[in-house]
């Protein structure tokens, strides 16, 4: 029984990877929208040139990640972006992410790093594009 369950879970792993990528991309996209148009919630932040750039990275990167288009290079860029964001915005307020409000930056960084290595999963435009270019 345990073997059958393990086989079922393993067979679903690639699809769940795609779902994780889509959800992470949409949440990242949403963070960018909050900076630009205060949607879906108002964020009381004074926009600086750096935050405008960050918002652009979040909007474009989130859309590309959710679609699964150029997943590995986008994930690599977003991983680095979140690492830099952590050290610029959070680390100066303390070492621990729990204390400096950097939990999201850290988890995004490592989720994006995982996408860089794991790829987009089966439900992605990368897969459609690569399949077309091979045949």
N, C-alpha and C positions, 0 to 999 in steps of 0.2 A: 504494500500500500504506500509506504513512504517513497519507494522508488518511482512509482507512477506519479505521485504528487511532485516529486523533484523533476521528472521529465516534463510535466505540464508547466511548472514554474520556469524551467530553463527555456522552453519553447516560447514563452511569453516575454522573456527578458528584452529582446530587441524592440518589441512594440512598446513596452514600458519605457525604454530609453527614449523612443520618439515622443511619448506623452510627456516625460520629464522635460525634454528639450522644448517642446511647444509651450508648456506652462511657464518654464523659466524665461523663455523669450517674451511671452506676453506680459509677465510681471515686470521684466526689465523695461519693455516698451512703455508700460504704464508709469514707471518711475520717471521716464523722460517726459511723458505727457503732463505729469504733475508739475514739472519745472516750467513748461511752456504755457500751458493753458489751464492749470489748476484742475485738471480732470484726472481721475474721478473724485479727488478730494483736494481741498485747498491746502497747500503747504506754505506756511509763512516763512519764506526764505528770501533774503535779498539776493537777487540774481547778480552774479559777478560774471566777468568774461569766462572764467574757468567753469562756472556752472552752466553757462550757455553751451560750451563745448561738450561738457559732460552730458547734458540733456540730448544733444545731437547724437552722441555716441550711443546713448541708451535707446533713443527712438530708432535709429537705423539698425543698430546691432540687434535690438530686440525683435524687430520685424524680420530681419534676415535669419536669425536663429529660430524664430517660430515657424518660418517657412521651410527651414532646413536648407537654405541656399548659402553656399560657400561656408558651410558649418565649421569646418576645422580652422580655417584662417580667422573667421569671425570670433570663434570661441577663444582662440589664442589672444587676439587683440583685447577681447572683453576680460579675459583672465588677468592680463597685465594691467588693464584699466582699473579693475577692482583692487588689485594689489597696491597700485599707486594711490588710489582713492583712500584706502585704509591708512596708508602711511602719511598722507597729507592731512586728511580730515579727522581721523580717529586716534591714531597712535600718539599724537602730541598730548591727548587728554588722559593718557594712561596706557599701560601695557595690555591689560586684559580686554578682549572685545566685549565682555559682559559689562565692564565698568565704563568703557569709552563709547558705547553705542555702535560698535563696529561689527556686530554679529552678521548683519546682512552682507556687508562687503566681504567678509571672510568666506561665508558660505557660497556666495555668488562666485568668488574667485575660484574656489575648488570645484564647484559644479561646472564652471566653464572649462577648467583644466581637464575635467573628466570628459567633456564633450570633445575637446581637442584630441584626446587619445581614443575615445570610443567611437567617434563619428556621429552621424545624425540619426541612425536607426533607419528602419525600412520606410517609414512614412515621412518622406522628405523630398524636396525638389532636387536636391543633390542626387538622390538615387534615380529619379526619373531622368535627369539630365545625363548622368553617367551611363545609364542603360541605353539611352538613345545614341550617345556618342560612340558606344562600343559596337552597336549593331548597324 
